[in-house]
């Protein structure tokens, strides 16, 4: 009996501290931070959603896969930006018809010497040149042929945006001047003017293109 009392004497403080810390760190702190973020940064806390005609069409921080000729294309994605549809058989498939592997992020993680990486880049270069016959292979910006680590990067470089504009202008009927303004409106400069690089948000550009073409009405 005495041993039991001694055991409870030592275990009670440990149990109490564990319970209190669990309530503070596991419940109180997350609720406080979530509440503060919702008040101070409501847009970011709710996913930085991009809306068109009052309806959300995506997040400005998550890329999407676009196939129409009048839309700007992003970087290659090993997960196809999780953009999928349902085919006639009721199966979920990526836009190229391959089987949807489920929501995910990440890259193929190929080593630079991996033949599969060289083949993928070779195929993508050929497809880009076929869609842009006036472009030379050496003029294709590197980021258009390299996948991001997450496979969900919504950004490309200004050069990658500019090289696509002639084809988009032909397909959309929009002038180059209008398209250049849309790109400029969706370009983010370097952080504090010195850190990082200028980036163009592909989803933002394509929303602008759709609005200019009257597709969102």
URCOR-V604971 format. One record per residue. N is the residue number from 0. RES is the residue in one letter. PHI is phi in radians with two decimals (NA if undefined). PSI is psi in whole degrees, 0 to 359 (999 if undefined). OMEGA is omega in degrees with one decimal (999 if undefined). Layout:
BEGIN
n={N | N}
res={RES | RES}
phi={PHI | PHI}
psi={PSI | PSI}
omega={OMEGA | OMEGA}
END
This chain:
BEGIN
n={0 | 1 | 2 | 3 | 4 | 5 | 6 | 7 | 8 | 9 | 10 | 11 | 12 | 13 | 14 | 15 | 16 | 17 | 18 | 19 | 20 | 21 | 22 | 23 | 24 | 25 | 26 | 27 | 28 | 29 | 30 | 31 | 32 | 33 | 34 | 35 | 36 | 37 | 38 | 39 | 40 | 41 | 42 | 43 | 44 | 45 | 46 | 47 | 48 | 49 | 50 | 51 | 52 | 53 | 54 | 55 | 56 | 57 | 58 | 59 | 60 | 61 | 62 | 63 | 64 | 65 | 66 | 67 | 68 | 69 | 70 | 71 | 72 | 73 | 74 | 75 | 76 | 77 | 78 | 79 | 80 | 81 | 82 | 83 | 84 | 85 | 86 | 87 | 88 | 89 | 90 | 91 | 92 | 93 | 94 | 95 | 96 | 97 | 98 | 99 | 100 | 101 | 102 | 103 | 104 | 105 | 106 | 107 | 108 | 109 | 110 | 111 | 112 | 113 | 114 | 115 | 116 | 117 | 118 | 119 | 120 | 121 | 122 | 123 | 124 | 125 | 126 | 127 | 128 | 129 | 130 | 131 | 132 | 133 | 134 | 135 | 136 | 137 | 138 | 139 | 140 | 141 | 142 | 143 | 144 | 145 | 146 | 147 | 148 | 149 | 150 | 151 | 152 | 153 | 154 | 155 | 156 | 157 | 158 | 159 | 160 | 161 | 162 | 163 | 164 | 165 | 166 | 167 | 168 | 169 | 170 | 171 | 172 | 173 | 174 | 175 | 176 | 177 | 178 | 179 | 180 | 181 | 182 | 183 | 184 | 185 | 186 | 187 | 188 | 189 | 190 | 191 | 192 | 193 | 194 | 195 | 196 | 197 | 198 | 199 | 200 | 201 | 202 | 203 | 204 | 205 | 206 | 207 | 208 | 209 | 210 | 211 | 212 | 213 | 214 | 215 | 216}
res={X | X | X | X | X | X | X | X | X | X | X | X | X | X | X | X | X | X | X | X | X | X | X | X | X | X | X | X | X | X | X | X | X | X | X | X | X | X | X | X | X | X | X | X | X | X | X | X | X | X | X | X | X | X | X | X | X | X | X | X | X | X | X | X | X | X | X | X | X | X | X | X | X | X | X | X | X | X | X | X | X | X | X | X | X | X | X | X | X | X | X | X | X | X | X | X | X | X | X | X | X | X | X | X | X | X | X | X | X | X | X | X | X | X | X | X | X | X | X | X | X | X | X | X | X | X | X | X | X | X | X | X | X | X | X | X | X | X | X | X | X | X | X | X | X | X | X | X | X | X | X | X | X | X | X | X | X | X | X | X | X | X | X | X | X | X | X | X | X | X | X | X | X | X | X | X | X | X | X | X | X | X | X | X | X | X | X | X | X | X | X | X | X | X | X | X | X | X | X | X | X | X | X | X | X | X | X | X | X | X | X | X | X | X | X | X | X}
phi={NA | -1.13 | -1.11 | -1.14 | -1.14 | -1.13 | -1.08 | -1.14 | -1.09 | -1.47 | -1.41 | -1.08 | -1.08 | -1.12 | -1.14 | -1.12 | -1.10 | -1.06 | -1.13 | -1.12 | -1.14 | -1.12 | -1.20 | -1.26 | -1.42 | -1.62 | -2.20 | -1.09 | -1.10 | -1.04 | -1.15 | -1.12 | -1.13 | -1.12 | -1.16 | -1.14 | -1.12 | -1.17 | -1.50 | -1.42 | -2.21 | -1.06 | -1.16 | -1.15 | -1.13 | -1.73 | 1.74 | 0.86 | -1.23 | -1.78 | -2.01 | -2.29 | 0.94 | 1.42 | -2.02 | -1.21 | -2.06 | 2.76 | -2.02 | -1.19 | -1.80 | -2.22 | -1.28 | -2.37 | -1.67 | -2.03 | -2.03 | -1.11 | -1.09 | -1.49 | -1.84 | -1.33 | -1.80 | -1.69 | -1.33 | -1.05 | -2.37 | -1.18 | -1.95 | 0.95 | 0.99 | 1.04 | -1.54 | -2.49 | -2.45 | -1.96 | -1.44 | -1.11 | -1.54 | 1.42 | -1.67 | -1.40 | -2.38 | -1.20 | -1.14 | -1.55 | 1.67 | -1.30 | -1.16 | -1.22 | -1.63 | 1.73 | -1.09 | -2.81 | -2.44 | 2.35 | -2.13 | -1.26 | 1.04 | -1.26 | -1.23 | -0.95 | -1.58 | -1.24 | -1.03 | -1.13 | -1.18 | -1.07 | -1.18 | -1.11 | -1.15 | -1.05 | -1.14 | -1.16 | -1.11 | -1.08 | -1.16 | -1.18 | -1.16 | -1.17 | -1.43 | -2.27 | -1.09 | -1.52 | -1.66 | -1.58 | -0.92 | -1.25 | -1.61 | -1.26 | -1.04 | -1.03 | -1.17 | -1.31 | -1.97 | -2.03 | -1.43 | -1.39 | -1.12 | -1.53 | 1.32 | -2.20 | -1.08 | -1.52 | -1.91 | -2.36 | -1.37 | -0.98 | -1.14 | -1.19 | -1.29 | -1.09 | -1.21 | -1.59 | -1.09 | -1.00 | -1.17 | -1.10 | -1.09 | -1.13 | -1.35 | -1.63 | 1.43 | -1.49 | -1.29 | -1.07 | -1.11 | -1.12 | -1.14 | -1.09 | -1.20 | -1.08 | -1.11 | -1.07 | -1.15 | -2.01 | -1.82 | -1.89 | -1.40 | -1.12 | -1.13 | 1.02 | 1.40 | -2.34 | -1.70 | 1.34 | -2.30 | -1.19 | -2.32 | -2.01 | -1.47 | -1.13 | -1.09 | -1.06 | -1.08 | -1.21 | -1.12 | -1.09 | -1.13 | -1.08 | -1.17 | -1.15 | -1.50 | 1.36 | -1.48 | -1.76 | -1.42}
psi={319 | 321 | 323 | 319 | 319 | 320 | 314 | 326 | 321 | 328 | 332 | 314 | 319 | 317 | 319 | 315 | 317 | 316 | 316 | 315 | 324 | 318 | 321 | 307 | 328 | 341 | 303 | 309 | 311 | 320 | 320 | 312 | 320 | 319 | 316 | 318 | 324 | 331 | 315 | 319 | 67 | 321 | 311 | 320 | 335 | 15 | 8 | 51 | 144 | 125 | 146 | 124 | 37 | 1 | 136 | 134 | 359 | 187 | 142 | 349 | 1 | 123 | 167 | 160 | 124 | 137 | 336 | 142 | 332 | 2 | 150 | 146 | 147 | 197 | 161 | 148 | 127 | 340 | 13 | 32 | 20 | 22 | 118 | 169 | 179 | 124 | 185 | 337 | 3 | 12 | 144 | 125 | 154 | 169 | 341 | 3 | 349 | 158 | 133 | 127 | 4 | 159 | 130 | 169 | 157 | 178 | 176 | 341 | 36 | 141 | 148 | 334 | 0 | 125 | 330 | 324 | 315 | 320 | 320 | 315 | 318 | 317 | 318 | 322 | 316 | 319 | 321 | 318 | 326 | 325 | 337 | 74 | 342 | 357 | 139 | 148 | 320 | 348 | 353 | 123 | 142 | 321 | 340 | 346 | 358 | 133 | 151 | 164 | 327 | 336 | 7 | 11 | 122 | 0 | 151 | 170 | 158 | 325 | 321 | 329 | 315 | 322 | 342 | 346 | 319 | 316 | 318 | 321 | 317 | 319 | 328 | 336 | 1 | 149 | 157 | 325 | 318 | 316 | 320 | 323 | 320 | 317 | 316 | 321 | 340 | 24 | 131 | 130 | 182 | 146 | 124 | 17 | 359 | 335 | 138 | 200 | 163 | 139 | 151 | 128 | 113 | 318 | 317 | 318 | 315 | 328 | 318 | 320 | 314 | 319 | 318 | 331 | 354 | 23 | 350 | 2 | 999}
omega={180.0 | 178.3 | 179.3 | 179.1 | 179.0 | 178.7 | 179.6 | 179.7 | -178.5 | -175.5 | -176.0 | 178.1 | -179.4 | 179.3 | -179.5 | 179.4 | 179.3 | -179.3 | -179.5 | -179.9 | 178.4 | 179.6 | -179.2 | -174.1 | -176.0 | -177.9 | -175.8 | -178.0 | 178.0 | 179.2 | 178.7 | -179.3 | 178.8 | 178.7 | 179.8 | -179.9 | 178.9 | -179.9 | -175.5 | -178.8 | -175.4 | -178.2 | -179.3 | -177.9 | -179.0 | 173.1 | -179.1 | -174.4 | 173.7 | -177.3 | 175.8 | -177.9 | 177.7 | -178.7 | 178.9 | 179.2 | 178.9 | 177.1 | -178.9 | -179.7 | -179.0 | -178.9 | 176.5 | 178.8 | -179.5 | -177.1 | -177.9 | -177.2 | -177.2 | 177.0 | 176.7 | -179.0 | 178.1 | -179.7 | 175.0 | -179.8 | 179.0 | -179.3 | 179.0 | -179.4 | -177.7 | 177.6 | -176.8 | 178.2 | 178.3 | -177.8 | -176.8 | 179.3 | 179.8 | 179.8 | 177.1 | -177.8 | 172.2 | -176.4 | 177.0 | 177.5 | 179.4 | -174.0 | 177.9 | -174.4 | -177.9 | -178.9 | -177.2 | 170.9 | -179.7 | -179.0 | 177.1 | 177.3 | 178.3 | 170.6 | 179.5 | -179.5 | -177.4 | 179.8 | -179.7 | 178.0 | 179.1 | 179.7 | 179.2 | 180.0 | 178.7 | 179.6 | -179.6 | 177.7 | 179.5 | 179.8 | -180.0 | 179.7 | 177.9 | 179.7 | -179.1 | -173.5 | -179.2 | -178.0 | 176.1 | -178.4 | -176.9 | -179.6 | -179.7 | 178.5 | -175.0 | -174.2 | 177.6 | -179.3 | -178.8 | -179.2 | 176.0 | -179.9 | -178.8 | -174.0 | -176.6 | -177.0 | -178.5 | -171.8 | 169.2 | 179.9 | 175.3 | 178.4 | 179.6 | 176.6 | -176.1 | -175.6 | -179.5 | -172.1 | 179.7 | -180.0 | -180.0 | 179.1 | 179.1 | -175.3 | -175.0 | -174.5 | 178.2 | -180.0 | 177.9 | -179.7 | 178.7 | -179.5 | 178.1 | 178.5 | 177.4 | 178.4 | 180.0 | 180.0 | -177.6 | 177.7 | 177.6 | -178.4 | 178.6 | 177.6 | -177.7 | 177.3 | -175.8 | -175.2 | 177.2 | -178.5 | 173.6 | -179.9 | 178.2 | 179.3 | -174.2 | 179.4 | 178.7 | 178.0 | -176.4 | 173.0 | 177.6 | 178.4 | -179.5 | 178.6 | -179.7 | 179.0 | -179.5 | -178.1 | -174.2 | -177.6 | 999}
END
